[in-house]
Amino acid sequence: MAASAPATAVLDTSADDFVLPFAVEGLDVRGRIVRLGPAIDTILSRHDYPDAVSTLLAEAATLAILLGSSLKIDGRFILQAQTDGPVRLLVVDYTLPGAVRACATYDAARVEAFGADKAPVGALLGAGTLAMTIDQGRNVSRYQGVVPLEGGSLEEAAHTYFRQSEQIPTAVRLGAAHAYTSDGGADRRFRWRAGGIIVQHLPESGLARRPDLAPGDAPEGTELPEFPEFDEADEWSEARLILETVEDHELIDPSISSGNLLYRLYHERGVRVFDPTELIERCRCSQARITEMLNGFSAEEQADMVEDGAITVTCEFCSKTYVVDPADLTEAGR
C-alpha cells in the first residue's frame, strides 16, 4: 500500500474520476471514496435514458467501483441487477484497476408512469437479484455473490450482502445527479456526476460475528432460537453514524474535494489517505471480439442475422456499431 498522508494532502486533487482509499485508525475503519465526472457523463450521454434510469445506473457504477476497487487482482468486477421493475437490468463492468462501462434495460412506459424523475428508487428496481461477480479470466473459476432486491435501494442491497455473506460491518452512501456545471468557459451544460463512500470495520478488530446458518445437528422438529445480532462495537457505531451525516450534494459537488469531505467526517479520529487510482470510461468491445462472439452461433443462426449482405451489431455499452461480413465467420463447433 502506498505511504500514508494526512487528508489535507489531497485537498487540491481533482474532484473527478478517481477512487481514493483511506483509513481511520482511531475507529479501526478503512474505506474508499469514488468521485465520477466526465467518465459517467460520457457513459450516460451515449444513451437516451430517462433521468431516473441514468441516476440508478450512475449509482450502480459507483457501487461497483467501491466494491471492486478493494480487490488486489487482475480481472473484472461485474455488478448486475435484474428485477421485475420498470428498470429490468443494470450492468456495470469494472476492469481493474480503473476502467468502467455500464448499460441499462428498462420499460419506457412503466418508467414514465412513475413520473420519470420523481420515481422512487425502490419502485424502479422492484424485486429481483443483485449479483456481484469476480472474473479473473478463462483459467480461473468465477466467484459470484447474490443478494435479493426487495424494492429497496442499491445501498440497502449492499448492506444486505455484507451482513449476510461477508459478515463485515459495512456502511455505504451513494449519490448521483444531472447538474448544471460551468468550467468558466463557453462549454457550460448539464452534466452527470456521481459519488460514493464506503466504510468497513476491520475483521482483525475482534468484532463478534453472528452465525448465518442454524447448526445442522439439531434433532428434526427442534425449535431453534433466533441468533441475536452481534453487539456493535463503539468504534463502529461512531464511524457509521458519522457517515450517515453525509449529504448527497457532498458526494457530487466538484467544489468539495474528497480530502475536505474526509476531514469534515473523521479528522478528530486521525483520518489518513492513500494514493488515488484514476478511473476512465472504456468499453471492451472491438471488431475482433464481435467476430469471435458471432462465431459462437451456428451457420443457420448467422444467416438469420444477415441484412443487406452483412451482420450489424451495436454494442449495448458504448453504442458503437460494427459491420461484419458473413464470409469472415466460421460456424460454431468447427
N, C-alpha and C positions, 0 to 999 in steps of 0.2 A: 504494500500500500504506500502511496506517496506520503512524503513528510507532511505532518500536520501544520496548520497555520491558524491563527485567530480568524474569527469570522470576518473581521474588518478587512482582511486581506483580499476579499473578493467583492468589496463594495463597488468597485469600478468594472467588474466583469460584465460582459454583455448579458442583457436580460433574456436573450433569445437562444433557443435551440441547444441546450446542454442539460446534462444530468450532473448534479453536484452531491457527492456523498458527504455526510457529516456525522459527528459523534457528540453526544452529551454525556461525558464520563461521570459527572456528578449524579446523573439519573440512570446510569447503566443502560443507555439508549444509543442506538445507531439509526441512521435514516438517510433518505435521499430526497432531493428536490428536483423536479423536472420543470423546465420552462420551454414552451414551444411558441414560436412566432412564424417566420417565413416557411418553415417546414410544414406545419399543419395548415397554414394558409394555402400553400401550393397543393397539398393533398385535397383539400376541400373545394378549392376553386376549380378543380378539374371536373367536378360533378355538380349537377343542378339539384342538390339535396335541399329539402326544406331546412330552415334554420334549426328546428328541433332535432332533426336527424343528424345534422352536422355537429351539433353540440354533443350529442351522445357519442358519435364517432370520435370526436376530439377527446372526450373524457376516456374512452376506451383506449385510444392511442397513448394517452398519458399514463393510464394504469398499466398497460403492457410494458412501457419503458420503466416505470417504477419497480415492477416486479422482475423483469428480465435483466435489468442492469445490475442486479445483485449476483448474477451467475458469472463464474470465472471459467467460461468455456468458449470454444469456437463453435458457433452454431446459431440457431434461431430460437426465439421465444414467440409462440403463436397464441394469441388470445382470440377466442371465438365465442360469441354469444348467439345462441339460436333459440328463438322464442316463438310463441303463438301470438305475439302482439303486433301492432302496426309496423314496428321495426323488426323484421323477421331474422335478420342476420347482421352481425357486426364482425369483421375480421381485421385483426391487426397482426402484421408480420414484421417482427423486430429482429433484424440481423445484428448480432453483437459484433463490434462494440457500440455502433451508433447509427445504423441505417433503418428507416422505418417506412412502411407503406400501409395503407388501410383502405377499406371499402365497406359499403353497407348495402343491404337489400331491404326494401320497405314497400308497404302498400300505400300508395299516394292518397287514395280516397280515405283510408282509415286515419292516416296522419292528419289530413285536412279536417276530418270530422272532429278531431280533438282540439281544433283551434290552433293548429300549427305551433307557433312559439309558446302558447300557453299550455301545451300538453304536458301533464306531469310525467316525469321520467319513468316511474313505475308502470303507468298505463301504456306508455310507448313500448316498453320492453315486454310486458306481460309475463307469462310463466314459461320456463324453459330451462336451459342449462348454460353455464359459463365454463368453458373448457380452456385450460392453460397447458400448452404442450411445449416440451423442450426437445428440440430436434438437433442432434449433433452430427447428422449425416447418415449416409446409407449403411455404414458398418457399425452403427451404434443404435441400440433399441431406443425408441422414443419413450419419454416419460410424460404422462398426462394426468392432471388433476382436474376433477369435475365437481362443481357445486351447483345447487339449484338456484334458478332465478324465480322469485315468487312475487313478482310485481313490485320489487324494490329497486334501489339504485345499484350502480356498479360498486360504489363504496361499500354498501351493505353486503354484496356478494363477496367482495374481497375479504371483509371481516369474517364472514362465514367460512371461507376457505382456510384462513389461518387458524381459526378457532378449532375447526374440525379435523383438518388434515395436518397442518404443521404444528399446531398447538403452541404457537409463538404469539404472545401478546402483541398485537399489531393495530395501529390506527392509520387510516388513510383519509386524505382530503383531496378532492378533485374539483377543478373549475374550468370552464370554457365559455367564451363569448365572442360574438361578432361585434367588434368595437371599432369606432372611428379613430384612426391613428394618423399622426402627422409626423413626417420626418423633417419638417421645416422647409421642404421644397414644394414642387408642383405636384408630386405624386402623393396625393392625400386621398384616402378612400377607406371604406370599411375593410378591415382585415380580421382574420380569425386568430385568436390567441388561446392558449390552454396552459394549464399548470397543475401541479400536484405535489404533495408531500407525503412521505410515509415515515413513520417512526416505529421501531420494534425494540422490545425489551430483550436483552441478550440472553441466549439459552444458558450461558455459564453463570447467570446471576443467581441460580439456585431456586428460581420461582417454581413452586409446585405445579405439576401438570395433572390435569383431570383425565382419567382413562376415558376413551371414546367408545369402548365396547364393553358389554357386560361379560363377566367371567364365564367361560364355556363349560365349567364343570359343575354348575349348579343343577340339582335334580329337576327334571321336567315338571313344570307346574309351579315351581318356586316363585313367589312374588319377590322380585328384587327391588331394593330401594333405588331411587334415582341417585346418580352420582352428583354430589354437590360441586358447584363451581369452585375452582381454586380461589383462595384468598388473594386479592390483588395487592401486590407489593406497593408500599407507599411511594416509592420512586416512580413506578409505572403509572400509578394514579395521577401523580403530578404531571408527568410527561404527556399523558393522554388528555388531561383536562386543559393543559396549555395549548395543545394542538387544536382542540375544539374551538379556540378563540379565533382561529384563522378565518378571515372572511374571503369570499370568492374573489373580490377585486384584488386582494393582496397576492393571489396566485397568478394573476394575468396582467397586472399593471406594470408596464415597462419601466415606470419611474421608481418602482420598488424592487431593488435588486434582491437576489436570494440571500446575500450576506446580511443586508439590512433586516430582512424578514427573520432570519435565524437569530440575529442579535436581539430583536424585539422579543422573540419567544423564549430563548434559553440562555441569554448571556449571564444570568445570575448563577447558572449551574456549570458554566465553562464550556460552551459550545466550540467545537473545532471543525474545520472543513478540510477536505482533501481535494486533490486535483479533479477538475471537472472533465467530463467526456463530451465531446462535440456530437450533436445529433444532426443528421441530414435526412432529407426525403430522398429515397432512392428505390426504384422498382427493380425487381429481379427478372423481369421479362426480357426476352431477346428473340431474334429470329430463330436461333438455334434451339432455344427452349420450346418455342411454339411448334417447330417442326418435330422435335422429339415427342411432344405431347400428342400431336396428330398421328405419329407413327404407332401410338398405342391403340389406335382404333383399327377395326377390320376394314378390308377394301370396300365392302358394301357401305359401311358407316362413313368412310371417307368420301365415297361417291355421292352420298346424300347431302354432304356439306358443300358440294361444288355449286357455285353460282357464277354464270358468265365465264366459265372456264377456270375459275380459281376458288380457293378457300380463303375467306376473310375472317380473321379473328381479332377481336378487340379486347385488350387487357382490362379486366374489371377494376384493377387497382389504379392504373395510370391513364387509362382511356386511349392508349396508343394502339393503332390499327396495324396489323400485319397481313400481308397478302402472300399466300403460299401456292406454288404451282403443284398440282396433284402429281405431276410427273416426278417431283423431287421426293415423294413419300414412298415408304415401304409399308407392306401390310403387317399388322400386328402378328407376332409369333414367328415371323420368317427370319 
